[in-house]
Amino acid sequence: MSQTRRRTLGPTFLVGAVLVGLVVLAALVSFVWTPYDPTKVDSTARLLGPGAEHWLGTDKFGYDVLSQLLVGARTTLFVGFIAVGVAAVIGTPLGILAGMTRWRLLSELVMRGNDLLLAFPALLLAIMFGAVFGASTLTAMIAIGIATVPSFARLARSGTLQVMATEYITAARVAGRSTFATAWRHVLPNIGALVIVQASVSFAIAVLAEAALSYLGFGTVPPTPSWGRMLQESQQLIFDHPLLLGWPALAIAVAVLGFNLLGDGLRDRFDPRLEVRR
């Protein structure tokens, strides 16, 4: 007789949660305290090394690096939350619709449109948006969110098809429950865990995309601090002041690694395809 054992949250999840917690903590701290004004140029304190006054030093404009990193964490998380939220709100209902509809043509139209959108990477879409609407944090959020919609739509459709094959969906149909009620009360709760896992993984992609866009000049514009723009501004000093490049690179790496590990840990716990049967 087989017995299903669901995996518990393991060390991958815990490490990811700690790294993400550090980024969130930095963002929260920036609301109440920063060593210096992160948007104030101080020409008398340019390119100072780490010390008692400036713990991580200053950049070529005299900005305090630690203050910029703290506020940059806030910007990164804000862009990630909005972008992933847009993708989930649009992509999940589309996937459920494609999985539940009895009209094959409608399902094909939704998924082929999804495939067409998948052909446009987030960076390319953001560059197009930036050229048309101008570079801004809002432009980056919308572009990243739209580019991530296909991931949620495909996942939601796959999960919906599995749920629709169950007996309780048949019972709901026999009971005369409407399509919307079935989707809301039966389908969405059963694919919710998979959507959360996808959101965590997509958050890491959004963090990396926002940093790349800011680096290229299509994301967050000055004077708002951004880890990607910190990289761009310090690249000319990589040999003379390598730490200026190292601090934002480390921050981006911690955030991306943290959300990826968090997503892997959540997948190990909630993805039914990874259940261990014995």
VMD Tcl script that draws the C-alpha trace (Angstrom):
set ca {
  {0.00 0.00 0.00}
  {1.49 3.34 -1.05}
  {1.69 6.30 1.24}
  {2.28 9.87 0.12}
  {4.75 11.92 2.12}
  {5.06 15.60 1.41}
  {8.49 17.13 1.69}
  {9.21 19.56 4.49}
  {10.88 22.92 4.20}
  {14.57 22.11 3.99}
  {17.87 24.00 4.23}
  {17.43 25.45 0.73}
  {14.32 27.29 1.85}
  {15.94 28.42 5.10}
  {19.04 29.84 3.38}
  {16.85 31.57 0.82}
  {14.62 33.00 3.53}
  {17.63 34.38 5.42}
  {19.06 36.06 2.31}
  {15.70 37.52 1.33}
  {15.21 38.62 4.93}
  {18.48 40.58 4.77}
  {17.31 42.43 1.66}
  {13.90 43.16 3.19}
  {15.54 44.31 6.42}
  {17.79 46.71 4.49}
  {14.75 48.15 2.72}
  {12.82 48.58 5.97}
  {15.78 50.20 7.72}
  {16.09 52.72 4.88}
  {12.66 54.11 5.74}
  {13.78 55.18 9.21}
  {17.56 55.56 8.99}
  {20.41 56.02 6.54}
  {23.90 57.23 7.52}
  {23.67 60.11 5.01}
  {21.22 61.53 2.53}
  {21.47 59.07 -0.40}
  {20.59 61.77 -2.95}
  {22.89 64.55 -1.70}
  {26.05 65.18 -3.69}
  {29.12 65.97 -1.54}
  {32.04 66.95 -3.74}
  {34.35 67.16 -0.72}
  {33.87 63.46 0.08}
  {34.46 61.87 -3.30}
  {35.94 58.36 -3.59}
  {36.60 57.87 0.10}
  {37.43 54.35 1.24}
  {35.57 52.47 3.97}
  {36.04 54.10 7.35}
  {34.39 55.33 10.53}
  {32.45 58.13 8.79}
  {31.49 56.25 5.63}
  {31.36 52.56 6.47}
  {31.43 51.40 2.83}
  {33.05 54.51 1.37}
  {31.71 57.02 -1.15}
  {31.40 57.05 -4.94}
  {32.67 59.53 -7.53}
  {29.82 61.93 -6.78}
  {30.31 61.83 -3.03}
  {27.24 59.67 -2.36}
  {27.51 57.44 0.70}
  {27.58 53.86 -0.63}
  {25.82 52.28 2.36}
  {22.97 54.78 2.15}
  {22.62 54.09 -1.56}
  {22.56 50.33 -0.99}
  {19.88 50.60 1.69}
  {17.56 52.76 -0.41}
  {18.40 50.71 -3.50}
  {17.02 47.64 -1.73}
  {13.73 49.50 -1.32}
  {13.65 50.33 -5.03}
  {14.51 46.76 -6.03}
  {11.81 45.19 -3.86}
  {9.22 47.73 -4.98}
  {9.87 47.00 -8.65}
  {9.87 43.26 -7.98}
  {6.58 43.26 -6.05}
  {4.76 45.36 -8.63}
  {6.17 43.50 -11.64}
  {5.40 40.05 -10.21}
  {1.98 41.27 -9.05}
  {1.13 42.47 -12.55}
  {2.28 39.18 -14.05}
  {0.34 37.07 -11.55}
  {-2.88 39.09 -11.79}
  {-2.89 38.89 -15.58}
  {-1.24 35.53 -16.24}
  {-3.02 33.36 -13.65}
  {-6.60 34.12 -14.78}
  {-5.57 33.67 -18.42}
  {-4.08 30.27 -17.61}
  {-7.17 29.21 -15.68}
  {-9.38 30.36 -18.55}
  {-7.33 28.40 -21.08}
  {-7.45 25.31 -18.87}
  {-11.17 25.45 -18.04}
  {-12.79 26.56 -21.28}
  {-14.55 23.96 -23.40}
  {-13.90 26.05 -26.50}
  {-10.66 24.72 -27.90}
  {-10.30 27.75 -30.19}
  {-10.36 30.13 -27.21}
  {-7.74 28.08 -25.38}
  {-5.52 28.02 -28.48}
  {-5.88 31.79 -28.94}
  {-4.88 32.47 -25.34}
  {-1.87 30.17 -25.41}
  {-0.65 31.24 -28.87}
  {-0.85 34.86 -27.75}
  {1.07 33.78 -24.69}
  {3.74 32.18 -26.90}
  {3.98 35.35 -28.97}
  {4.57 37.43 -25.85}
  {7.16 34.90 -24.71}
  {9.25 35.82 -27.75}
  {9.91 39.27 -26.25}
  {12.43 39.12 -23.36}
  {11.91 41.50 -20.45}
  {14.97 43.57 -21.34}
  {13.94 43.99 -24.97}
  {10.39 44.90 -24.00}
  {11.63 47.39 -21.41}
  {13.99 49.02 -23.91}
  {11.07 49.39 -26.33}
  {8.88 50.87 -23.59}
  {11.70 53.16 -22.49}
  {12.20 54.45 -26.03}
  {8.47 55.18 -26.39}
  {7.47 56.33 -22.90}
  {10.81 57.35 -21.44}
  {13.00 55.63 -18.86}
  {11.42 55.39 -15.40}
  {10.75 52.97 -12.56}
  {7.13 52.67 -13.74}
  {8.25 51.74 -17.26}
  {10.55 49.04 -15.87}
  {7.83 47.60 -13.62}
  {5.25 47.36 -16.41}
  {7.70 45.92 -18.94}
  {9.03 43.27 -16.54}
  {5.49 42.41 -15.44}
  {4.18 41.97 -18.99}
  {7.21 39.90 -19.99}
  {6.61 37.57 -17.03}
  {2.91 36.96 -17.79}
  {3.59 33.87 -19.98}
  {5.30 32.02 -17.12}
  {2.24 32.38 -14.88}
  {-0.21 31.63 -17.69}
  {1.48 28.38 -18.71}
  {1.85 27.22 -15.10}
  {-1.76 28.09 -14.26}
  {-3.06 26.27 -17.33}
  {-1.03 23.15 -16.54}
  {-2.26 23.12 -12.94}
  {-5.84 23.82 -14.01}
  {-5.88 20.87 -16.42}
  {-4.79 18.57 -13.59}
  {-7.46 19.93 -11.26}
  {-10.19 19.68 -13.91}
  {-9.54 15.93 -14.18}
  {-10.45 15.33 -10.52}
  {-13.72 13.91 -9.23}
  {-14.71 16.91 -7.14}
  {-14.73 19.10 -10.26}
  {-17.12 16.60 -11.85}
  {-19.26 16.77 -8.72}
  {-19.26 20.58 -8.87}
  {-20.45 20.47 -12.47}
  {-23.19 17.98 -11.64}
  {-24.27 20.27 -8.81}
  {-24.71 23.07 -11.33}
  {-21.93 25.28 -10.00}
  {-20.97 28.07 -12.38}
  {-17.61 28.20 -14.13}
  {-16.55 31.25 -12.13}
  {-17.51 29.62 -8.83}
  {-15.65 26.45 -9.76}
  {-12.54 28.43 -10.67}
  {-12.69 30.51 -7.49}
  {-13.52 27.79 -4.97}
  {-11.77 24.76 -6.45}
  {-9.19 25.58 -9.11}
  {-7.47 28.64 -7.68}
  {-6.94 27.22 -4.15}
  {-5.43 24.05 -5.62}
  {-2.96 25.84 -7.89}
  {-2.23 28.63 -5.42}
  {0.89 26.95 -4.06}
  {2.35 26.60 -7.56}
  {1.62 30.27 -8.27}
  {3.43 31.28 -5.08}
  {6.46 29.21 -6.10}
  {6.46 30.82 -9.53}
  {6.16 34.27 -7.95}
  {9.28 33.67 -5.87}
  {11.31 32.55 -8.88}
  {9.95 35.39 -11.01}
  {10.91 37.86 -8.29}
  {14.56 36.88 -8.73}
  {14.23 37.44 -12.48}
  {12.60 40.82 -11.86}
  {15.43 41.89 -9.52}
  {18.01 40.99 -12.15}
  {16.02 42.63 -14.94}
  {15.58 45.87 -12.98}
  {19.31 46.03 -12.25}
  {20.12 45.43 -15.92}
  {17.65 48.09 -17.06}
  {19.04 50.65 -14.62}
  {22.55 49.76 -15.76}
  {21.53 50.43 -19.36}
  {19.72 53.65 -18.44}
  {16.17 52.39 -19.06}
  {15.18 51.80 -15.45}
  {15.22 53.92 -12.31}
  {16.48 57.41 -13.09}
  {18.66 59.63 -10.86}
  {18.63 60.72 -8.12}
  {16.70 57.65 -6.89}
  {19.30 55.05 -5.84}
  {19.45 51.83 -7.84}
  {21.88 48.93 -7.59}
  {22.07 48.65 -11.37}
  {22.93 52.30 -11.82}
  {25.53 52.04 -9.06}
  {27.21 49.37 -11.19}
  {27.07 51.56 -14.27}
  {28.52 54.60 -12.48}
  {31.40 52.64 -10.94}
  {32.47 50.60 -13.98}
  {35.05 53.20 -15.01}
  {36.70 52.89 -11.59}
  {36.86 49.10 -11.50}
  {40.67 49.02 -11.26}
  {41.20 52.04 -8.99}
  {38.21 51.48 -6.67}
  {36.95 47.92 -7.17}
  {34.81 47.99 -4.02}
  {32.49 50.52 -5.64}
  {31.60 47.83 -8.15}
  {31.70 45.02 -5.62}
  {29.10 46.32 -3.15}
  {26.13 46.65 -5.56}
  {27.16 43.45 -7.36}
  {27.12 41.62 -4.04}
  {23.71 43.09 -3.17}
  {22.24 41.96 -6.49}
  {23.77 38.49 -6.10}
  {22.37 38.10 -2.57}
  {18.87 39.14 -3.66}
  {18.78 36.94 -6.77}
  {20.26 33.93 -4.99}
  {17.92 34.39 -2.04}
  {14.74 34.45 -4.12}
  {15.92 31.55 -6.28}
  {16.68 29.40 -3.22}
  {13.38 30.44 -1.66}
  {11.54 29.40 -4.80}
  {13.38 26.06 -4.95}
  {12.56 25.41 -1.30}
  {8.90 26.21 -1.81}
  {8.81 23.99 -4.90}
  {10.27 21.09 -2.93}
  {7.51 21.55 -0.39}
  {4.44 22.28 -2.51}
  {4.94 20.92 -6.02}
  {2.82 17.71 -6.17}
  {5.10 16.29 -8.86}
  {7.92 16.16 -6.29}
  {5.99 14.20 -3.70}
  {7.80 11.10 -2.51}
  {5.77 7.91 -2.65}
  {6.77 4.86 -0.72}
}
mol new
graphics top color blue
foreach p $ca { graphics top sphere $p radius 0.5 }
foreach p [lrange $ca 0 end-1] q [lrange $ca 1 end] { graphics top cylinder $p $q radius 0.2 }
display resetview
